[in-house]
Amino acid sequence: MQRFKSLGSAQRFVSMHAATYDIVNLQRHLISRRTLRTFRVHLRFQAMMRAELLHLTTIHPIDRPWQMPFAAALASGLPILMGACFDRMDYGLISSLDGLVFLYLPDTPLHPVEVLIGMERLYRLCGT
């Protein structure tokens, strides 16, 4: 009772625990050790996948304007598309890395960033 603030909250916890314990309890004396281990690994994997899916689908608030991620998606996706069209996927993948620069820049207007990335792409084009 030390961790519960009232008897009612403890009772609610115990009633919910009892309801789920009956479902999750695997009745150890009825199954072999190997089967129990397999069940536990499977349950751990399911819990990990559920947590990962929840993390991936959660929308977090951001303080950036919507144009920045959109421009980053275009700047990284278009070079890959062009590389696929010309059968030079290696060039497309290398050029698409520049698009990720958008995501790690502080809040600056897009014009200096576009100039910076354009200069970097020209440098890479001349270097290859």
Number of C-alpha atoms within 10 A of each C-alpha: 8 6 7 11 9 10 10 10 13 14 12 11 13 13 12 10 11 12 11 11 12 10 8 10 8 13 9 10 7 8 10 9 11 9 11 15 11 11 13 13 12 12 13 12 12 12 12 12 12 12 11 11 11 11 11 9 8 8 8 6 6 7 6 11 9 9 10 17 15 12 17 18 16 14 21 21 17 15 21 21 16 16 18 15 11 10 11 13 16 12 18 21 18 15 22 23 15 18 20 15 15 22 15 7 10 8 12 10 9 13 8 10 14 15 11 13 16 13 12 14 16 10 11 13 11 8 7 6
